[in-house]
Amino acid sequence: MTKPSLPDLLHAAVTAVGGTERPGQVAMAEAVGEAIDEQSHRLIQAGTGTGKSLGYLVPALAHGERVVVATATLALQRQLVERDLPRTVDALHPLLRRRPEFAMLKGRSNYLCLHRLHEGAPQDEEDGLFDQFEAAAPTSKLGKDLLRLRDWADETETGDRDDMTPGVSDKAWSQVSVSSRECLGASKCAYGAECFAEAARERAKLADVVVTNHALLAIDAIEGAPVLPQHEVLIVDEAHELVGRVTGVATGELTPGQVNRAVKRAAKLVDEKVADSLQTASEGFERVMELALPGRLEEIPEDLGYALAALRDAARTVVSALGTTRDKSVQDEDAVRKQALASVENVHDVAERILVGSEWDVVWYERHDRFGATLRVAPMSVSGLLREKLFSERSVVLTSATLKLGGDFNGVGASLGLGPEGVEGEDLPEWKGLDVGSPFEYRKQGILYVAKHLATPGREGTRGDMMDELAELIGAAGGRTLGLFSSMRAAQAAADELRTRLDNPILLQGEETLGELIKTFAGDPRTCLFGTLSLWQGVDVPGPSCQLVVMDRIPFPRPDDPLMSARQKSVEEAGGNGFMAVAATHAALLMAQGAGRLVRASGDRGVVAVLDPRLATARYGGFLRSSLPDFWYTTDHNQVRKSLAAIDAAAQADGK
């Protein structure tokens, strides 16, 4: 029997999900198939509405190689596992003459731990010894959550936190879950044979397609101990998020509270003298942190160096002691020991990393009004790590609606450890970029308006002219506005001001859960929703409820952001343009994501308004504009007000 062609397979899959085939989706499927055949790499920009999940799933399933699909958001993971993969597998089964298996795999702490559930979490002293599970009629939210978890444990097949609805608080979940460092290991655990996390790993080993998240992909790459099964093809969806997620996993931190917890956990298990040395080091560290001012530490100050050396040395001694002592008076000693070891090893490892120092690490203090100071260390760049760990042993396809910035893929490629497209070198993986476009007609469906007449935004202070402009635009649009702000303070100020000026309801991020806010916004076209970072990327509201997307200013990173400014300086020292490579690229990515909130369906119409004249006047404005969808562009204030009023009138005539 002849092997079915890729177009036939794609047609069967698209028909099964009730979709329509699109040229961009066909081009994408062919490019993914090519990359797998050639064992090479692709960066594929696929605009909203392309149907990119089928564009990569169909060729991946057709080849019969094991595939890992890594996504950034829980929503996309769910869509793949609950909707796209079951339908696609059913549709392809008769043509392929086999039924590919698929599975979801997450980090260990996402699964219920039966040992913790039945034996209880090792108690820190300040928590007391009250067993939440044994309370006859718990009245606290924590107690109720824990009872629900116990009942859920009897019925769940996966133990996956995300399968529990409604969910429980982080505090409740922490009582019934463990990190990989705290886990006793299946062979030593009384519940190892029934373990949900182990079962998920076993399912993944047998699956043809494993769906995971960027964080687990990063852990697999960084920590050397493989957590993902061996695979020949890696597909990274929402790939614009990958560098940030990998950086997050590679970031270490120390706080006085964290060190104190490590001391208390270890004190139950080791000699008093050994515990006292860690306690003394902890107090010294806390004194230094009380005086810490936020900002980058280009050199480690002497007092911090002494405090970290004392912490590292005391932690090393405690780790050795924990490996040799046994205390039969401690109930469920192995679990208590494992938790103590995890805490103390983390203190040791972060202190050691900062003390040893690396030209590729950035160290800084952060201060929080409520939680005090945190000491952080993160890699200057993860490009070398990604080049070595991600691209060397498999075909990799990276896809997103926003990968092409300033007209090409080179900026994103460089951040991933790839050289310029088409340039081959000893250490540089070969790759190609492809923009498959979007089924939407952006020039007919949307307008990009830049308020060129406004004053350039400053560092601080309210912008009266911007507030006037925003009020006029919302008035012309009849509400229907998603306001994307560069800071929570700016979003709050705009909401406070416009609530006094306009009759339209204005929702503000933080005043309700994000899900509820988006639901209310989508349900009432007269409503506006204002917020910051998660709204730039997380809102999908097609139709007349979102016909005006406003950005208050170009979202450059803060000048005092330690990691971004260090990266910028590093590029400049190497002879490059640090501002364009770091700050402008960061802003372009966010603006492209933000502008993508406007047109979500073929019937959508509207305006993206940027209330920052620099997008029209600055030299880098062209780079940023070319990173956005190809909307019709104008700086004419009156023209935009008329267009918004016409779009509003048309929606009202349709009863929306």
N, C-alpha and C positions, 0 to 999 in steps of 0.2 A: 504494500500500500504506500502511495506517495505521501511524503510529509506535508501536512497542511501549510499553506503559505501564511506569512504574518498578516497580510490584509484580511484573509479569511478568518483568522483567529480573532483579530481586532473587531471585525464586523460582528462576529458571534457574541463577543463580550459586551460590546456597546448595545446591541439589541437586547441582551439579557437584562441590562440595568435600565432599559427604557430610554437610552440617550440617542443622540444623533452623532454620527461620525463627523469629525472636523479635520480640515487639512493639517492644522497644527498638531493634532493628536497623532495622525498618521506619520507625519515627519518625525515626531518625537519617538514613536515606537520603532521606526526604522533606525534612528540614531542609537537607541539603547541596544537594539539587536546587533548593530555593527560593533559597538563598543565591547559587547560580550564575545562576539566572534573573534575580534582582533586582540582581545585582552588589553584594551586601552581604556582611556578615561574621557568622559564628556561632562561639560557644564551646559545645562540646558535651561534656558529661560522660557517658561511657559506661562503666559498671562492667565489671569482669572478667566474661568469658563472654558479652558482648553480641554479639561478632563485628563489632567496629567497622571492621576493615579493609575488609570487603565493604560495610559501611554507607556508606563514603565512595567506594570504588572504583567501584561500580556506577553511581551518579548521575554521577560524574565522566566515566566512559567513555561514558555515554549521551549526554552533551551534545556531545561531539566537540570541546570546547575543549582547548588544550594545558594539561596539569596537571603541577605539580611537587608531589611528596609528600616531605616532609622528616621524618625520624625521628631519634631520639637514639641508638638502639642498633643495633649491627651485626646483632644477632639479628633485629630486626624488618625491617631492610632485606633481609636474606637471605630471610626468610619471604615478603615481598612479591614479590621478584623470582623466587624459585625455586618458590614454591608458589601464592600467592594470585593473582598476575597471570596466569600461564600458564593456570590453570584457569578464571579469570573470563573472559579473552579468548576461550578456546575455547567457553565456555558462551554468551557473548553474540553471537558471530560470526553464527550463523544468524538471530538476531532483528534485529541492527543492520545486517546485510548489508555489514559492513565488519569488518576485523580490526585493531583498534587496536595500534600498536607501543608497546613500552616499553623503557626502558634505565635503567641505573644510572650515576650520575655522582658521583665523589668528588674530593677535592683532589688536585693533581698528585703530591704526595709519596706517595700511596697506590699509584702505578703504577710499575712497573719502568722505569727510564730506560736505553734501549739505548746511548746515548752513554756513560753512566757504566759500563755493563756491559762495553763493548768497549774503551773508552779508559782506564778506571780513574778512580777518584775523585781529584780534586786532593788531594795529600798535604799534611797539616800536618807541620811539621818534626818534632814529637815522635813522629809515627807512623812515621817512617823511610820508606825507599823500597821496602820489600819488597812485591812484587806478589803478593797472596794468591792470585790466579787461576793464577799460573804455578808455584806450589809443586807438586812432583811428587806428594807424598803428605802433604797437610796433616794435622797431628795435632790442631791447636787446634779448638775448636768454631767459631770465626769462619771458619777456613779451610774446614772441612767445609760450613758454611752457604753460603759463597760458591760452592763447587763445585756444591752442590745448586741454587743460584740460576741458575748458568750453564746447567745441564742443563734446569731448568724453563723458562728463557727460550725454549728451542727448541720447547717443546710447548704453552706457554700461549697462549690466544687473546686473553685480556684484559690480562695483565700486572698484574692486580689482586692486591695482597698478600694479601687475604683469601681468594683462591682457592687459595692454596698451603697444602697440608696434608702433614705438619705444618709449622707456621710456622717462621720464623727469628728470631733476636734482633734487637732494634732496631739494634744496632751493625752487624750484617751488612746489614740493609736500608738503612741510611744510606749504605752504600758503593755501592748500585745505584739510588738514588732522588735526586730533586732537588726543592727547593721551587720555587714559581712564580717567586720572585726569582732563583733560581740557573739556571733554564732558559734555554738559548741562544735558544729560539724555533724553531719548526718550519722557518722559511725559512732560518735560518743553520746549522741542525744537519744533519750528514751523515746522520743517521738519522730526520730529520723525517717522511719519507714513511711510515715504519713505526712511528711513535711510538704507544705504547699510550694515553697520556693524550690525545693529539690524536684518536685513533680513538674514544675514549669520548665526547669532546665532539661529534664528528661524529654518532655514534649518537644522542646526546641531542638534537641539533638536528632530527633526523628523527622523533623519537619523539612519540607522543601523551601518554605518561605518563613523567616522569623521576623516578626515586627517588634522593634524595640525603640528606645528613645536615644536622643543625642548624648545624654549623660552617661548611659550604660556603654554606649559606643566609645566615649572618651575614657571611661574607666578601663575598658578592655584594652585600649591603646596604651594608656599611661602606666597601668600598674603591673604589666608584665604577666600577671596570672590571668589566663583567658577566662572570660565569663560568657562569651558568645561562642557558639559552635563554629568549627572551621567552615569557611564559606568562600566561594569563588567569585561572587558578585556582591557588591555593596551599593545600595541605592540610598542616597541621603536626600530626603524630601525636606522642604522648608530650610534649604541649605544655607540661606542667608543668616540663620541663627547659629550655625555650627561652631564658628570661632568663639562666639560668646559663651556657649555651653561648655566647650572644651576648656576655655580659660577658667570658668567657674569651678570645674572639677579639679583643675590644677592649682587652685588657690588655697593656701593654708591660712589659718587664723588662730590667734590666741587672745583670750579675754581672762580677766581675773576670776570671773564666775566659773568659767570652764576649768581653770586650773584648780580652783577650790573643790569642785566636784571630783576631780581626779584624786586629790588628797584624801577626801572623805571615803571614797571607794577603796583606795589602797590601804587606809589605816585599819580597816577591819581584818586585813589578811597578812600584814607584814609586821616585823619587829618594830617596837615603838621608836627606837632610835632612827631606824630607816625612814619611818613615816615622818618623824620630826624634821628631818633634813629637807624633805619635800615641802613640809608646812612652812619652814623658815624661808625657803626659796620662793614659795608662793607669796608670802608677805612682802618680800623684797620686790617682786614683780608688780604686785598691786600698788606699792608706793610709787614706783616709776610711772605706772599707767595713770595714776591720779593726776599727774602733772603733764600728761601727754597732750600736745597740741596737734590738731589735724594737719596732715600734709605728708609729702614724700620724705623718706629718710635716705638721702644719697649716700650717707655714711652712717653706721650704727653708732649713736652716742655712747660715751663711755659707761654711763650709769645703766643704760639698757643692755649693753654688752655684758656687764657683770651679772645683771639679773637673769639674762637668758642663759649664761654659762652655768650659773647656780641651778637653774631649773633643769637644764639638759642633764647635768651630772647627777643631780638628785633623782631625776626620772629614770636614768639608766640604772642606778642602784636599785630602785624600786622594781623595775622590770625584771632584773636578775633575781631579786628576792621573791617576787610573785611566782617565778618559775620553779622555786625549790621548796617553799613552805606549804604545809597543809594544815588546816585548822578544822577539826571535826565539829567544833561548836557552831560553825557558820552553816546555817541551813542552805541546802542546794549550792554548795560551795563552788562547783565548777562554773555555774552561771554568774555568780558574784565575781569570781576571779576573772572570767572572760571580759565582763563589763569594765572592771578595774583596769585590766591590761589595755583594753582599747583606749580608755581615757588617758592613761599615763603614756602609752606609746605615741599618741597623737601630740601630747605636750612635748615629748622628747623630739619627735621628728620635725615639728615646726620650728622649735628653738634651734635645733641643729642646722636646719636649712638656712635660717636667717644668719646664724653665726658663721657658717662656712662661706656664705655669700657666693653670688654668681653674677657675672656681668649681664646675664640674661634674666635675672629676677629683679622685680621692683618691690620695695618694702615701704609701707606707709602706715600712719595712724589714722583711724577714723574716730569721730566722737559722736555719740548719740545722746540727746538730752536725757533720755530715760535710762539707757543701758550703760552709759559711760563709754570708755575708750576700748577700741579693738585694734590689735596689731595684725596687719595682713601682709602676705607675700604672694605674688603672682608672677607668672612668666611674662617677660616683655612681649614675647611673640610665641604663638603655638605653631607657626608655619613649618618649622623644621621638624617638630614632633609629628605633625600631620603628614608631611612628605614621607618621613621614614616609616611610620606605623600604618598609615592608611592606604597609600598608593603602591606599596612595593609588592604585595602578594595577591592582588585581586583586581578585577575591573571595577572601577568606581564611576557611578553616575551621580552627579549633584544637580538637583533641580529646585527651582523656586520661581515665583513670579518676578523676583527682583534679584538678578545676578549681574546684569549688564549695567554698569554705572559709567556715566560720561561717554556712552556710546560703545564701550567694549567690555570684555570680561576680565581684563588684565588686573584690575584693582582687586576684585574678589579672588581671582586666581592666585595672586601674590600672597594674600592673607591665608590661603590654604596650603601654601608651600609649593605652588606651581610657578614655573617661569612664564614669561610672556608667551602667548599662544603662537605656536609654530616654531618657537626657538627650542632647539634640542641641545642638551648638555649631558655630561656624565651622570650627574645626580638628579637631573630634571625629568620627571615623568612626562611622557608625551600625552598631549590632550588636545581636544577641539572644543570650541564653543559653538552653540547653536541657539538662535532666538527663533522659536516657532510661532511667535506673535500671539495674538488673542483673537477670539471670534468677535470681539466687540469693535464697533467703529468709533474709536475714541474722539476723533475730530468732529463727528456728528453728535455724539452723545454727551460730550463734556467741554467745559471751558476752564482754562487755567487763567486765573486773574491774579495779578500782582499789584498790590496797592502802592504804586510807585510814589505817590504824593505824600505818604506818611513819613514821619521822622524815623531815622534809624534807631532801632531799639537799643537802649543802654543796658548796663549791668543790672541796675535796680530801679525801683520806682514805678508808679503806675503810668500807663501811656494813655493819656486822655484822648488823643486823636485816634488811637487804635480802638478804644472803647466806643467812640462815636461811630467809627466805620463798622464795627462788629454789630452794633445795634441796628444800623441802617440795613446791613446785609440780611440779618435775621428777619427784620421787619418785611423786607421785600420778598424773602423766601417763604414767609408765613410760618416760621419755625423750621422744622425739617432739618435741623443743623447739628452736625457732629463737630464739636470744638476740640481740636487737638492742641494742647499747650505744652510748652517746653519745660514747665515745672508745675508742681502741685500748687505752689503759692500763686502762680499766674492764673491757673484754672479757678482757684477759690476766689481771687480778686474779681475776675470777670463774672463769675456766677453771682457774687454779692452785688456787684454794680448793676448787672442787667436784670436781676430780679426786681430791682426798684424802677427800672425803665420800661420793661416789656410785660405784656400780659401772658406771654407764652411760658408754660412750665419749663424750668431749667433744672435738669438733673445733674448732680455732681458726683464724680467718682469718689468712693469712700463713704458716701452717705447711705449706701445699700450695697449688697453683693453685686458684683459685676454682671452676673447672669440676670438678676432682677432688673438692674438698670437698663440693660440692652433690651430685655423683654418689654419694659414700659416704653422705651424710646421707639421700638419697632411698632408698638401697638397704637401710638397716638402721633399722627403726623405733625401736630402743632408743637410737639415737644422738642427741646434741645438737650443734648447730652455733652457735658464738658468733662475733660479728664486729661490724663497724661499718658505715660509710656505704653501701658498695656492696651490702650484704646487705639494707638497708632497701628497696631498689628492685629488686634483681636476682635474686631467688629465686622460682622457679615450681615448687613441689613439691606437687602435689595428692595426696590420699590420706592414709593413716594415719601417714606419717613426719613430718608437720608438723601436730600437733594442739594445740600450745601455742606462741604467739608472745609473747615477753616483751620489754618495753621497760624498761630500767633507770631511765630518767628522761625528762622532757619534753626533747626535743632542741633547746633554744634555742641560737642561735649563741653562741659564747664572748663574754663581755663585752669582751674585748680584740681581737676581730676588727675590723681597721681599716675594712674596707669596710662591714660590717653596721652598726657603731656610727656611721659617718659618715652612712649612709643614714637611720638612726634619728634622729640629731640634725637632719638636714635636714628631715624630716617635722615634727619638733617646732617648728623655727623658723618653719615655714609655718603653724603653728597646729593641726597634726594630732596624733594619738596615735602617736608613733614606735614605742612598744613593740608596740602591736597591729598597726600597718601593716607592721613589719619582723620583729621577733623572733617574735611570736605567729604571724604568717602563715607564716614559715619553718618553725616547729615543726609547725604544722597540716599543712602539705604533706608533711613527712617522716613524721609519725605516720599520716596517711591512707595513704601508700605502704606503710609498715611493717605496718599493720593489714591491708592488702590481701594480705599473704602468706598469711593463714590460710585463706580460702575460695577455692579455685581451681577447684573442680568442684562439681556439684550434690549429691554424696554426702558432701562434707567436713563435719566437725564439729570444734568446738574452742573454745579460749579465747584471747583477747588479754588479757594481764595487764600492767598498767602499774604499776611499783613506785615510783610518785611520787605522794604524797598530794595534791599541788597540783592534779592533774586533777579531784579531787573537791571540793577546798576553796577554791581560788583563784577570784577573780572571772572570770578569763579561762578557767577550766575548761570552762564551758558552750560557749564559742566553739570550743575544741579538740575537745570531744566531738561537737559538731554537724558537725565536718568528717570524722568517722570513719564507716565503714559503720554501719548502724542495728542493731547487735547488742543483745541483751538486756543490761541494765546492772546491775551489783551491786558492792557493797563488802564483801560477806560472805565472809570467808576460808574458813569451814567449808563453805559451800555450793559454792564453787568447787573445793575439794579433792574433794568428793564427785562433782561433775560430771566432773572430769578422770578420776577413778578409774573412773567408769562408762563414759566414752568409751574409755579404755584397755581395759577388760574386753570391751567390744563388739568392738573391733578384734582383740583376741586370740582371741575366739570365732570371728571370721571367718578366723583363721589369719594375721593380719597384725601 
